[in-house]
Amino acid sequence: MYRKLLYNYVPVFAIFIISVLFLGCNESPKVSEDVKKINVELQVDRFDSEFAAATPEGLAALKGKYPYLFPVQYSDSIWVAKMKDTIQIELLSEVEKTFSDFSQEEESLELLFKHIKYYYPQFDTPKVVTVISDVDYTNRIILTDTLLLIGLDNYLGPEHRFYHEIQNYISADLDSQYLAVDVASAFAKKVVPRPQERTFLAQLIYYGKELYLKDELLPLATDAQKINYSEDQFLWAEANEQAIWRNFIESEYLYSTENTLARRFLDPAPFSKFGLELDNESPGRIGRYIGWQIVRSFMDKNEVTLQQMLSLPAEEIFKKSNYKPRK
């Protein structure tokens, strides 16, 4: 059965290209007038640039401005040593080369925060502080109620020499095109309730909710960007959606509580693990893509608000979605 996964890849790819050529000039993502009117006061502080320019004599002023970045258990000698450390200096230099002009990222963040405020009027725009994190890609975005920390050394592009020892499926995400997407993911974790059930279906719907939220918050992002896929990976998922779903159904995965299913189909990985010959041609996290399509189908067929949908149980969303994968 699995060998059928690629049976319609070529025609779907061709149809996709034709559609882009035919519709590309007439259709484009839009930002609603109501969102445009929302006032957001975005403050961006470039701590990375300030630290790069600082001297030991100016350390006290820097600590006064950013006390939350200087844990009290570390003495000043630690920070002075960092100022002189060649690796730190190189990190700061490479970040400055890539982000000397941060205006495009600021525009993306401002638009994201406007959309968040449209759906969540009580949302307070956090102060944005850019830092370097010694390429701590697992914590490249830290979002609190009042503060957004962005580790810019995690967005230098997948081919950057700093990432050569990082596995390709991870370094592929270390690109500035995913910066606002990653911030949206951090926000989603605050408002999308974790599933109470342990079933595979509940996990599919959880990630589907997160991705649907990105549909609403990031109208100018491509679908591939929202799920951190390359365009080729996204085309593969679209072309093989029906066969993937059939595999899940025939394998009776939906109501399984087997822990390995998350590692095989939901967690970041170089590819999804069907246990068949063509696994390495699939993108990782393919279950998230399927959950996304289920939630989209539900929202197309039911009159509920975004917030109402996020609070609904997975089983209700699935049953009312009448989901049918694309052929």
Phi and psi restraints in degrees (value plus and minus 20) as a CYANA .aco file:
   2 TYR   PHI     -85.5   -45.5
   2 TYR   PSI     -47.0    -7.0
   3 ARG   PHI     -83.4   -43.4
   3 ARG   PSI     -35.0     5.0
   4 LYS   PHI     -97.3   -57.3
   4 LYS   PSI     -30.1     9.9
   5 LEU   PHI     -77.5   -37.5
   5 LEU   PSI     -49.8    -9.8
   6 LEU   PHI    -123.9   -83.9
   6 LEU   PSI     -12.0    28.0
   7 TYR   PHI     -83.3   -43.3
   7 TYR   PSI     -49.5    -9.5
   8 ASN   PHI    -132.4   -92.4
   8 ASN   PSI      -1.0    39.0
   9 TYR   PHI     -86.1   -46.1
   9 TYR   PSI     -67.4   -27.4
  10 VAL   PHI     -83.3   -43.3
  10 VAL   PSI     -70.4   -30.4
  11 PRO   PHI     -82.7   -42.7
  11 PRO   PSI     -57.5   -17.5
  12 VAL   PHI     -84.2   -44.2
  12 VAL   PSI     -60.8   -20.8
  13 PHE   PHI     -81.1   -41.1
  13 PHE   PSI     -63.4   -23.4
  14 ALA   PHI     -83.2   -43.2
  14 ALA   PSI     -63.2   -23.2
  15 ILE   PHI     -81.8   -41.8
  15 ILE   PSI     -59.2   -19.2
  16 PHE   PHI     -81.6   -41.6
  16 PHE   PSI     -65.8   -25.8
  17 ILE   PHI     -83.6   -43.6
  17 ILE   PSI     -63.7   -23.7
  18 ILE   PHI     -81.0   -41.0
  18 ILE   PSI     -62.3   -22.3
  19 SER   PHI     -82.7   -42.7
  19 SER   PSI     -61.1   -21.1
  20 VAL   PHI     -83.1   -43.1
  20 VAL   PSI     -64.4   -24.4
  21 LEU   PHI     -85.6   -45.6
  21 LEU   PSI     -57.4   -17.4
  22 PHE   PHI     -99.2   -59.2
  22 PHE   PSI     -59.3   -19.3
  23 LEU   PHI    -124.0   -84.0
  23 LEU   PSI     -33.9     6.1
  24 GLY   PHI     -75.7   -35.7
  24 GLY   PSI     -55.7   -15.7
  25 CYS   PHI    -100.4   -60.4
  25 CYS   PSI     -36.6     3.4
  26 ASN   PHI    -125.3   -85.3
  26 ASN   PSI     -41.1    -1.1
  27 GLU   PHI    -140.6  -100.6
  27 GLU   PSI     114.2   154.2
  28 SER   PHI    -170.4  -130.4
  28 SER   PSI     133.1   173.1
  29 PRO   PHI     -79.8   -39.8
  29 PRO   PSI     127.8   167.8
  30 LYS   PHI    -147.4  -107.4
  30 LYS   PSI     129.6   169.6
  31 VAL   PHI    -128.6   -88.6
  31 VAL   PSI     106.3   146.3
  32 SER   PHI     -86.1   -46.1
  32 SER   PSI     132.7   172.7
  33 GLU   PHI     -82.5   -42.5
  33 GLU   PSI     -54.8   -14.8
  34 ASP   PHI     -82.9   -42.9
  34 ASP   PSI     -59.1   -19.1
  35 VAL   PHI     -89.0   -49.0
  35 VAL   PSI     -61.7   -21.7
  36 LYS   PHI     -78.4   -38.4
  36 LYS   PSI     -51.8   -11.8
  37 LYS   PHI     -97.2   -57.2
  37 LYS   PSI     -35.6     4.4
  38 ILE   PHI     -88.5   -48.5
  38 ILE   PSI     112.4   152.4
  39 ASN   PHI    -110.9   -70.9
  39 ASN   PSI     104.6   144.6
  40 VAL   PHI    -147.8  -107.8
  40 VAL   PSI     104.6   144.6
  41 GLU   PHI    -118.5   -78.5
  41 GLU   PSI      78.0   118.0
  42 LEU   PHI    -112.4   -72.4
  42 LEU   PSI     103.2   143.2
  43 GLN   PHI    -132.5   -92.5
  43 GLN   PSI     101.4   141.4
  44 VAL   PHI    -138.2   -98.2
  44 VAL   PSI     100.4   140.4
  45 ASP   PHI    -129.9   -89.9
  45 ASP   PSI     104.5   144.5
  46 ARG   PHI    -111.6   -71.6
  46 ARG   PSI      56.0    96.0
  47 PHE   PHI     -78.2   -38.2
  47 PHE   PSI     -56.8   -16.8
  48 ASP   PHI     -78.1   -38.1
  48 ASP   PSI     -64.4   -24.4
  49 SER   PHI     -88.6   -48.6
  49 SER   PSI     -59.6   -19.6
  50 GLU   PHI     -86.3   -46.3
  50 GLU   PSI     -60.6   -20.6
  51 PHE   PHI     -86.6   -46.6
  51 PHE   PSI     -58.2   -18.2
  52 ALA   PHI     -82.6   -42.6
  52 ALA   PSI     -53.0   -13.0
  53 ALA   PHI    -111.9   -71.9
  53 ALA   PSI     -26.1    13.9
  54 ALA   PHI     -96.2   -56.2
  54 ALA   PSI     136.4   176.4
  55 THR   PHI    -137.5   -97.5
  55 THR   PSI     142.5   182.5
  56 PRO   PHI     -73.9   -33.9
  56 PRO   PSI     -54.0   -14.0
  57 GLU   PHI     -88.0   -48.0
  57 GLU   PSI     -45.4    -5.4
  58 GLY   PHI    -115.0   -75.0
  58 GLY   PSI     -14.7    25.3
  59 LEU   PHI     -81.9   -41.9
  59 LEU   PSI     -60.5   -20.5
  60 ALA   PHI     -80.6   -40.6
  60 ALA   PSI     -61.1   -21.1
  61 ALA   PHI     -86.0   -46.0
  61 ALA   PSI     -58.5   -18.5
  62 LEU   PHI     -86.1   -46.1
  62 LEU   PSI     -61.1   -21.1
  63 LYS   PHI     -85.5   -45.5
  63 LYS   PSI     -54.2   -14.2
  64 GLY   PHI     -87.4   -47.4
  64 GLY   PSI     -54.4   -14.4
  65 LYS   PHI     -99.4   -59.4
  65 LYS   PSI     -54.5   -14.5
  66 TYR   PHI    -147.1  -107.1
  66 TYR   PSI      41.4    81.4
  67 PRO   PHI     -80.1   -40.1
  67 PRO   PSI     -50.1   -10.1
  68 TYR   PHI     -92.6   -52.6
  68 TYR   PSI     -29.9    10.1
  69 LEU   PHI    -118.9   -78.9
  69 LEU   PSI     -19.3    20.7
  70 PHE   PHI    -146.1  -106.1
  70 PHE   PSI      64.2   104.2
  71 PRO   PHI     -75.2   -35.2
  71 PRO   PSI     118.9   158.9
  72 VAL   PHI     -85.4   -45.4
  72 VAL   PSI     -42.5    -2.5
  73 GLN   PHI     -94.4   -54.4
  73 GLN   PSI     -29.0    11.0
  74 TYR   PHI    -121.7   -81.7
  74 TYR   PSI     109.2   149.2
  75 SER   PHI     -97.1   -57.1
  75 SER   PSI     144.3   184.3
  76 ASP   PHI     -80.5   -40.5
  76 ASP   PSI     -48.8    -8.8
  77 SER   PHI     -81.2   -41.2
  77 SER   PSI     -51.0   -11.0
  78 ILE   PHI     -83.0   -43.0
  78 ILE   PSI     -65.4   -25.4
  79 TRP   PHI     -92.5   -52.5
  79 TRP   PSI     -55.2   -15.2
  80 VAL   PHI     -84.0   -44.0
  80 VAL   PSI     -61.3   -21.3
  81 ALA   PHI     -82.8   -42.8
  81 ALA   PSI     -57.9   -17.9
  82 LYS   PHI     -84.0   -44.0
  82 LYS   PSI     -57.5   -17.5
  83 MET   PHI     -80.8   -40.8
  83 MET   PSI     -49.2    -9.2
  84 LYS   PHI    -120.7   -80.7
  84 LYS   PSI     -27.7    12.3
  85 ASP   PHI     -90.5   -50.5
  85 ASP   PSI     110.0   150.0
  86 THR   PHI     -85.3   -45.3
  86 THR   PSI     -56.0   -16.0
  87 ILE   PHI     -86.9   -46.9
  87 ILE   PSI     -63.6   -23.6
  88 GLN   PHI     -81.3   -41.3
  88 GLN   PSI     -62.3   -22.3
  89 ILE   PHI     -82.7   -42.7
  89 ILE   PSI     -60.0   -20.0
  90 GLU   PHI     -87.6   -47.6
  90 GLU   PSI     -62.4   -22.4
  91 LEU   PHI     -77.3   -37.3
  91 LEU   PSI     -68.8   -28.8
  92 LEU   PHI     -83.0   -43.0
  92 LEU   PSI     -58.5   -18.5
  93 SER   PHI     -85.7   -45.7
  93 SER   PSI     -63.8   -23.8
  94 GLU   PHI     -87.3   -47.3
  94 GLU   PSI     -56.8   -16.8
  95 VAL   PHI     -84.4   -44.4
  95 VAL   PSI     -61.3   -21.3
  96 GLU   PHI     -84.3   -44.3
  96 GLU   PSI     -57.6   -17.6
  97 LYS   PHI     -82.6   -42.6
  97 LYS   PSI     -61.9   -21.9
  98 THR   PHI     -99.2   -59.2
  98 THR   PSI     -56.7   -16.7
  99 PHE   PHI    -140.1  -100.1
  99 PHE   PSI      14.7    54.7
 100 SER   PHI     -81.5   -41.5
 100 SER   PSI     -53.2   -13.2
 101 ASP   PHI    -133.1   -93.1
 101 ASP   PSI      91.1   131.1
 102 PHE   PHI    -121.6   -81.6
 102 PHE   PSI      -8.0    32.0
 103 SER   PHI     -85.6   -45.6
 103 SER   PSI     -58.9   -18.9
 104 GLN   PHI     -83.9   -43.9
 104 GLN   PSI     -62.4   -22.4
 105 GLU   PHI     -85.6   -45.6
 105 GLU   PSI     -58.0   -18.0
 106 GLU   PHI     -82.2   -42.2
 106 GLU   PSI     -62.2   -22.2
 107 GLU   PHI     -82.3   -42.3
 107 GLU   PSI     -61.6   -21.6
 108 SER   PHI     -84.7   -44.7
 108 SER   PSI     -62.0   -22.0
 109 LEU   PHI     -87.9   -47.9
 109 LEU   PSI     -60.5   -20.5
 110 GLU   PHI     -81.9   -41.9
 110 GLU   PSI     -63.3   -23.3
 111 LEU   PHI     -85.7   -45.7
 111 LEU   PSI     -59.8   -19.8
 112 LEU   PHI     -79.9   -39.9
 112 LEU   PSI     -67.5   -27.5
 113 PHE   PHI     -85.8   -45.8
 113 PHE   PSI     -52.5   -12.5
 114 LYS   PHI     -84.0   -44.0
 114 LYS   PSI     -62.6   -22.6
 115 HIS   PHI     -87.0   -47.0
 115 HIS   PSI     -59.1   -19.1
 116 ILE   PHI     -81.1   -41.1
 116 ILE   PSI     -64.7   -24.7
 117 LYS   PHI     -87.2   -47.2
 117 LYS   PSI     -50.0   -10.0
 118 TYR   PHI     -82.5   -42.5
 118 TYR   PSI     -63.2   -23.2
 119 TYR   PHI    -108.2   -68.2
 119 TYR   PSI     -45.0    -5.0
 120 TYR   PHI    -151.0  -111.0
 120 TYR   PSI      60.4   100.4
 121 PRO   PHI     -77.0   -37.0
 121 PRO   PSI     -45.1    -5.1
 122 GLN   PHI    -101.2   -61.2
 122 GLN   PSI     -22.7    17.3
 123 PHE   PHI     -85.3   -45.3
 123 PHE   PSI     109.3   149.3
 124 ASP   PHI    -121.5   -81.5
 124 ASP   PSI     105.8   145.8
 125 THR   PHI     -83.0   -43.0
 125 THR   PSI     102.5   142.5
 126 PRO   PHI     -96.1   -56.1
 126 PRO   PSI     134.9   174.9
 127 LYS   PHI     -93.0   -53.0
 127 LYS   PSI     114.5   154.5
 128 VAL   PHI    -117.6   -77.6
 128 VAL   PSI     106.7   146.7
 129 VAL   PHI    -146.4  -106.4
 129 VAL   PSI     102.2   142.2
 130 THR   PHI    -113.7   -73.7
 130 THR   PSI     117.3   157.3
 131 VAL   PHI    -158.1  -118.1
 131 VAL   PSI     156.7   196.7
 132 ILE   PHI    -132.7   -92.7
 132 ILE   PSI     128.7   168.7
 133 SER   PHI    -147.2  -107.2
 133 SER   PSI      -2.1    37.9
 134 ASP   PHI      37.8    77.8
 134 ASP   PSI      19.0    59.0
 135 VAL   PHI      32.5    72.5
 135 VAL   PSI      30.9    70.9
 136 ASP   PHI    -108.1   -68.1
 136 ASP   PSI      57.9    97.9
 137 TYR   PHI     -87.7   -47.7
 137 TYR   PSI     -38.3     1.7
 138 THR   PHI     -96.1   -56.1
 138 THR   PSI     -35.9     4.1
 139 ASN   PHI    -149.3  -109.3
 139 ASN   PSI      22.3    62.3
 140 ARG   PHI     -93.4   -53.4
 140 ARG   PSI     -39.9     0.1
 141 ILE   PHI    -146.6  -106.6
 141 ILE   PSI     107.2   147.2
 142 ILE   PHI    -145.5  -105.5
 142 ILE   PSI      97.1   137.1
 143 LEU   PHI    -138.6   -98.6
 143 LEU   PSI     102.6   142.6
 144 THR   PHI    -135.2   -95.2
 144 THR   PSI    -194.6  -154.6
 145 ASP   PHI     -84.6   -44.6
 145 ASP   PSI     -48.0    -8.0
 146 THR   PHI    -142.8  -102.8
 146 THR   PSI     -26.8    13.2
 147 LEU   PHI    -160.8  -120.8
 147 LEU   PSI     118.5   158.5
 148 LEU   PHI    -143.7  -103.7
 148 LEU   PSI      93.7   133.7
 149 LEU   PHI    -119.6   -79.6
 149 LEU   PSI     109.5   149.5
 150 ILE   PHI    -141.9  -101.9
 150 ILE   PSI      98.2   138.2
 151 GLY   PHI    -103.7   -63.7
 151 GLY   PSI      74.6   114.6
 152 LEU   PHI     -86.8   -46.8
 152 LEU   PSI     -39.6     0.4
 153 ASP   PHI     -92.6   -52.6
 153 ASP   PSI     -20.6    19.4
 154 ASN   PHI    -120.3   -80.3
 154 ASN   PSI      -8.3    31.7
 155 TYR   PHI    -155.2  -115.2
 155 TYR   PSI      17.9    57.9
 156 LEU   PHI    -112.2   -72.2
 156 LEU   PSI     -20.3    19.7
 157 GLY   PHI      85.0   125.0
 157 GLY   PSI     118.9   158.9
 158 PRO   PHI     -80.9   -40.9
 158 PRO   PSI     -43.3    -3.3
 159 GLU   PHI    -111.9   -71.9
 159 GLU   PSI     -18.1    21.9
 160 HIS   PHI     -82.6   -42.6
 160 HIS   PSI     124.1   164.1
 161 ARG   PHI     -82.1   -42.1
 161 ARG   PSI     -44.5    -4.5
 162 PHE   PHI     -83.7   -43.7
 162 PHE   PSI     -41.0    -1.0
 163 TYR   PHI    -125.5   -85.5
 163 TYR   PSI     -12.2    27.8
 164 HIS   PHI     -82.8   -42.8
 164 HIS   PSI     -46.4    -6.4
 165 GLU   PHI    -115.9   -75.9
 165 GLU   PSI     -15.4    24.6
 166 ILE   PHI    -114.0   -74.0
 166 ILE   PSI     120.3   160.3
 167 GLN   PHI     -78.2   -38.2
 167 GLN   PSI     124.2   164.2
 168 ASN   PHI     -78.7   -38.7
 168 ASN   PSI     -57.0   -17.0
 169 TYR   PHI     -88.1   -48.1
 169 TYR   PSI     -41.3    -1.3
 170 ILE   PHI    -106.4   -66.4
 170 ILE   PSI     -68.3   -28.3
 171 SER   PHI     -83.4   -43.4
 171 SER   PSI     -44.8    -4.8
 172 ALA   PHI     -79.4   -39.4
 172 ALA   PSI     -47.5    -7.5
 173 ASP   PHI    -103.5   -63.5
 173 ASP   PSI     -31.4     8.6
 174 LEU   PHI    -108.1   -68.1
 174 LEU   PSI      44.7    84.7
 175 ASP   PHI    -158.1  -118.1
 175 ASP   PSI     124.0   164.0
 176 SER   PHI     -82.8   -42.8
 176 SER   PSI     -42.2    -2.2
 177 GLN   PHI     -84.1   -44.1
 177 GLN   PSI     -39.0     1.0
 178 TYR   PHI    -120.4   -80.4
 178 TYR   PSI     -15.6    24.4
 179 LEU   PHI     -82.4   -42.4
 179 LEU   PSI     -74.8   -34.8
 180 ALA   PHI     -86.2   -46.2
 180 ALA   PSI     -53.6   -13.6
 181 VAL   PHI     -81.2   -41.2
 181 VAL   PSI     -62.9   -22.9
 182 ASP   PHI     -86.0   -46.0
 182 ASP   PSI     -54.9   -14.9
 183 VAL   PHI     -86.4   -46.4
 183 VAL   PSI     -61.3   -21.3
 184 ALA   PHI     -81.8   -41.8
 184 ALA   PSI     -58.1   -18.1
 185 SER   PHI     -82.3   -42.3
 185 SER   PSI     -62.3   -22.3
 186 ALA   PHI     -83.0   -43.0
 186 ALA   PSI     -59.2   -19.2
 187 PHE   PHI     -87.3   -47.3
 187 PHE   PSI     -61.4   -21.4
 188 ALA   PHI     -77.5   -37.5
 188 ALA   PSI     -57.3   -17.3
 189 LYS   PHI     -84.3   -44.3
 189 LYS   PSI     -39.6     0.4
 190 LYS   PHI    -104.5   -64.5
 190 LYS   PSI     -46.0    -6.0
 191 VAL   PHI    -137.3   -97.3
 191 VAL   PSI     -34.0     6.0
 192 VAL   PHI    -113.9   -73.9
 192 VAL   PSI      94.2   134.2
 193 PRO   PHI     -83.8   -43.8
 193 PRO   PSI     118.0   158.0
 194 ARG   PHI     -86.4   -46.4
 194 ARG   PSI     124.4   164.4
 195 PRO   PHI     -86.6   -46.6
 195 PRO   PSI     120.3   160.3
 196 GLN   PHI    -101.8   -61.8
 196 GLN   PSI     -49.5    -9.5
 197 GLU   PHI    -105.9   -65.9
 197 GLU   PSI     137.3   177.3
 198 ARG   PHI    -121.0   -81.0
 198 ARG   PSI     -12.6    27.4
 199 THR   PHI     -93.0   -53.0
 199 THR   PSI     137.2   177.2
 200 PHE   PHI     -81.2   -41.2
 200 PHE   PSI     -58.7   -18.7
 201 LEU   PHI     -79.7   -39.7
 201 LEU   PSI     -63.8   -23.8
 202 ALA   PHI     -80.6   -40.6
 202 ALA   PSI     -57.9   -17.9
 203 GLN   PHI     -91.8   -51.8
 203 GLN   PSI     -59.2   -19.2
 204 LEU   PHI     -76.9   -36.9
 204 LEU   PSI     -67.8   -27.8
 205 ILE   PHI     -87.8   -47.8
 205 ILE   PSI     -55.4   -15.4
 206 TYR   PHI     -78.0   -38.0
 206 TYR   PSI     -70.4   -30.4
 207 TYR   PHI     -90.4   -50.4
 207 TYR   PSI     -50.4   -10.4
 208 GLY   PHI     -83.2   -43.2
 208 GLY   PSI     -60.0   -20.0
 209 LYS   PHI     -81.8   -41.8
 209 LYS   PSI     -64.2   -24.2
 210 GLU   PHI     -80.9   -40.9
 210 GLU   PSI     -63.5   -23.5
 211 LEU   PHI     -91.2   -51.2
 211 LEU   PSI     -55.3   -15.3
 212 TYR   PHI     -85.8   -45.8
 212 TYR   PSI     -57.3   -17.3
 213 LEU   PHI     -78.9   -38.9
 213 LEU   PSI     -58.8   -18.8
 214 LYS   PHI     -84.8   -44.8
 214 LYS   PSI     -53.6   -13.6
 215 ASP   PHI     -74.0   -34.0
 215 ASP   PSI     -61.6   -21.6
 216 GLU   PHI    -100.5   -60.5
 216 GLU   PSI     -52.8   -12.8
 217 LEU   PHI    -110.1   -70.1
 217 LEU   PSI     -41.5    -1.5
 218 LEU   PHI    -148.7  -108.7
 218 LEU   PSI      43.9    83.9
 219 PRO   PHI     -85.5   -45.5
 219 PRO   PSI     -40.1    -0.1
 220 LEU   PHI    -111.8   -71.8
 220 LEU   PSI     -28.4    11.6
 221 ALA   PHI    -100.9   -60.9
 221 ALA   PSI     129.6   169.6
 222 THR   PHI     -96.7   -56.7
 222 THR   PSI     140.5   180.5
 223 ASP   PHI     -81.0   -41.0
 223 ASP   PSI     -56.6   -16.6
 224 ALA   PHI     -82.0   -42.0
 224 ALA   PSI     -63.3   -23.3
 225 GLN   PHI     -83.6   -43.6
 225 GLN   PSI     -59.6   -19.6
 226 LYS   PHI     -80.0   -40.0
 226 LYS   PSI     -52.8   -12.8
 227 ILE   PHI    -123.8   -83.8
 227 ILE   PSI     -11.2    28.8
 228 ASN   PHI      38.5    78.5
 228 ASN   PSI      23.0    63.0
 229 TYR   PHI    -127.7   -87.7
 229 TYR   PSI     135.4   175.4
 230 SER   PHI     -94.5   -54.5
 230 SER   PSI     146.5   186.5
 231 GLU   PHI     -81.9   -41.9
 231 GLU   PSI     -58.7   -18.7
 232 ASP   PHI     -84.3   -44.3
 232 ASP   PSI     -61.3   -21.3
 233 GLN   PHI     -83.1   -43.1
 233 GLN   PSI     -60.5   -20.5
 234 PHE   PHI     -87.3   -47.3
 234 PHE   PSI     -59.7   -19.7
 235 LEU   PHI     -81.6   -41.6
 235 LEU   PSI     -58.6   -18.6
 236 TRP   PHI     -81.7   -41.7
 236 TRP   PSI     -65.0   -25.0
 237 ALA   PHI     -81.8   -41.8
 237 ALA   PSI     -64.7   -24.7
 238 GLU   PHI     -81.5   -41.5
 238 GLU   PSI     -65.4   -25.4
 239 ALA   PHI     -86.7   -46.7
 239 ALA   PSI     -47.2    -7.2
 240 ASN   PHI    -133.5   -93.5
 240 ASN   PSI      -4.9    35.1
 241 GLU   PHI     -77.6   -37.6
 241 GLU   PSI     -64.6   -24.6
 242 GLN   PHI     -84.3   -44.3
 242 GLN   PSI     -63.7   -23.7
 243 ALA   PHI     -88.5   -48.5
 243 ALA   PSI     -55.7   -15.7
 244 ILE   PHI     -83.1   -43.1
 244 ILE   PSI     -67.1   -27.1
 245 TRP   PHI     -82.1   -42.1
 245 TRP   PSI     -61.6   -21.6
 246 ARG   PHI     -80.6   -40.6
 246 ARG   PSI     -60.3   -20.3
 247 ASN   PHI     -81.8   -41.8
 247 ASN   PSI     -63.5   -23.5
 248 PHE   PHI     -82.3   -42.3
 248 PHE   PSI     -62.1   -22.1
 249 ILE   PHI     -89.3   -49.3
 249 ILE   PSI     -69.5   -29.5
 250 GLU   PHI     -85.2   -45.2
 250 GLU   PSI     -49.5    -9.5
 251 SER   PHI    -105.0   -65.0
 251 SER   PSI     -22.8    17.2
 252 GLU   PHI      37.0    77.0
 252 GLU   PSI      27.2    67.2
 253 TYR   PHI    -104.5   -64.5
 253 TYR   PSI     -48.4    -8.4
 254 LEU   PHI     -74.5   -34.5
 254 LEU   PSI     -62.7   -22.7
 255 TYR   PHI    -125.6   -85.6
 255 TYR   PSI      -6.2    33.8
 256 SER   PHI     -96.2   -56.2
 256 SER   PSI     126.5   166.5
 257 THR   PHI    -129.9   -89.9
 257 THR   PSI      -0.7    39.3
 258 GLU   PHI     -86.0   -46.0
 258 GLU   PSI     102.5   142.5
 259 ASN   PHI     -83.7   -43.7
 259 ASN   PSI     -48.1    -8.1
 260 THR   PHI     -88.0   -48.0
 260 THR   PSI     -39.2     0.8
 261 LEU   PHI     -84.0   -44.0
 261 LEU   PSI     -55.9   -15.9
 262 ALA   PHI     -83.2   -43.2
 262 ALA   PSI     -64.0   -24.0
 263 ARG   PHI     -85.7   -45.7
 263 ARG   PSI     -53.3   -13.3
 264 ARG   PHI     -98.4   -58.4
 264 ARG   PSI     -54.9   -14.9
 265 PHE   PHI    -148.9  -108.9
 265 PHE   PSI     -27.6    12.4
 266 LEU   PHI    -141.7  -101.7
 266 LEU   PSI     -54.7   -14.7
 267 ASP   PHI     -99.8   -59.8
 267 ASP   PSI     133.0   173.0
 268 PRO   PHI     -74.4   -34.4
 268 PRO   PSI     114.6   154.6
 269 ALA   PHI    -185.3  -145.3
 269 ALA   PSI     139.7   179.7
 270 PRO   PHI     -85.5   -45.5
 270 PRO   PSI     -47.8    -7.8
 271 PHE   PHI    -179.9  -139.9
 271 PHE   PSI     143.7   183.7
 272 SER   PHI    -102.4   -62.4
 272 SER   PSI     132.8   172.8
 273 LYS   PHI    -136.6   -96.6
 273 LYS   PSI      67.9   107.9
 274 PHE   PHI    -102.4   -62.4
 274 PHE   PSI     -33.9     6.1
 275 GLY   PHI      60.2   100.2
 275 GLY   PSI       7.9    47.9
 276 LEU   PHI    -148.8  -108.8
 276 LEU   PSI     152.5   192.5
 277 GLU   PHI     -81.8   -41.8
 277 GLU   PSI     -53.2   -13.2
 278 LEU   PHI    -113.9   -73.9
 278 LEU   PSI      -4.9    35.1
 279 ASP   PHI     -72.8   -32.8
 279 ASP   PSI     -64.2   -24.2
 280 ASN   PHI     -90.2   -50.2
 280 ASN   PSI     -23.0    17.0
 281 GLU   PHI    -112.4   -72.4
 281 GLU   PSI     -27.3    12.7
 282 SER   PHI    -112.8   -72.8
 282 SER   PSI     131.7   171.7
 283 PRO   PHI     -99.6   -59.6
 283 PRO   PSI     136.3   176.3
 284 GLY   PHI     -89.2   -49.2
 284 GLY   PSI     148.6   188.6
 285 ARG   PHI      42.2    82.2
 285 ARG   PSI       8.0    48.0
 286 ILE   PHI     -84.1   -44.1
 286 ILE   PSI     -45.7    -5.7
 287 GLY   PHI     -83.8   -43.8
 287 GLY   PSI     -52.2   -12.2
 288 ARG   PHI     -84.8   -44.8
 288 ARG   PSI     -59.3   -19.3
 289 TYR   PHI     -80.8   -40.8
 289 TYR   PSI     -64.3   -24.3
 290 ILE   PHI     -84.5   -44.5
 290 ILE   PSI     -64.4   -24.4
 291 GLY   PHI     -78.7   -38.7
 291 GLY   PSI     -58.0   -18.0
 292 TRP   PHI     -80.8   -40.8
 292 TRP   PSI     -65.3   -25.3
 293 GLN   PHI     -87.2   -47.2
 293 GLN   PSI     -53.0   -13.0
 294 ILE   PHI     -84.9   -44.9
 294 ILE   PSI     -66.0   -26.0
 295 VAL   PHI     -86.2   -46.2
 295 VAL   PSI     -60.7   -20.7
 296 ARG   PHI     -79.1   -39.1
 296 ARG   PSI     -63.5   -23.5
 297 SER   PHI     -82.0   -42.0
 297 SER   PSI     -60.7   -20.7
 298 PHE   PHI     -81.3   -41.3
 298 PHE   PSI     -67.0   -27.0
 299 MET   PHI     -88.0   -48.0
 299 MET   PSI     -48.8    -8.8
 300 ASP   PHI     -89.5   -49.5
 300 ASP   PSI     -46.3    -6.3
 301 LYS   PHI    -127.9   -87.9
 301 LYS   PSI     -23.4    16.6
 302 ASN   PHI    -154.1  -114.1
 302 ASN   PSI     119.6   159.6
 303 GLU   PHI    -110.6   -70.6
 303 GLU   PSI      65.5   105.5
 304 VAL   PHI    -155.8  -115.8
 304 VAL   PSI     135.6   175.6
 305 THR   PHI     -98.3   -58.3
 305 THR   PSI     146.2   186.2
 306 LEU   PHI     -77.6   -37.6
 306 LEU   PSI     -67.8   -27.8
 307 GLN   PHI     -84.2   -44.2
 307 GLN   PSI     -57.6   -17.6
 308 GLN   PHI     -83.5   -43.5
 308 GLN   PSI     -64.0   -24.0
 309 MET   PHI     -80.4   -40.4
 309 MET   PSI     -62.7   -22.7
 310 LEU   PHI     -81.5   -41.5
 310 LEU   PSI     -46.5    -6.5
 311 SER   PHI    -111.6   -71.6
 311 SER   PSI     -27.4    12.6
 312 LEU   PHI     -96.9   -56.9
 312 LEU   PSI     126.5   166.5
 313 PRO   PHI     -87.9   -47.9
 313 PRO   PSI     133.3   173.3
 314 ALA   PHI     -78.7   -38.7
 314 ALA   PSI     -61.2   -21.2
 315 GLU   PHI     -81.6   -41.6
 315 GLU   PSI     -61.4   -21.4
 316 GLU   PHI     -86.4   -46.4
 316 GLU   PSI     -63.6   -23.6
 317 ILE   PHI     -80.7   -40.7
 317 ILE   PSI     -64.1   -24.1
 318 PHE   PHI     -83.1   -43.1
 318 PHE   PSI     -68.3   -28.3
 319 LYS   PHI     -85.1   -45.1
 319 LYS   PSI     -59.6   -19.6
 320 LYS   PHI    -104.4   -64.4
 320 LYS   PSI     -26.8    13.2
 321 SER   PHI     -97.5   -57.5
 321 SER   PSI     -46.8    -6.8
 322 ASN   PHI      27.0    67.0
 322 ASN   PSI      24.5    64.5
 323 TYR   PHI     -83.7   -43.7
 323 TYR   PSI     109.8   149.8
 324 LYS   PHI    -152.6  -112.6
 324 LYS   PSI      96.6   136.6
 325 PRO   PHI     -83.9   -43.9
 325 PRO   PSI     129.8   169.8
 326 ARG   PHI     -83.7   -43.7
 326 ARG   PSI     127.3   167.3
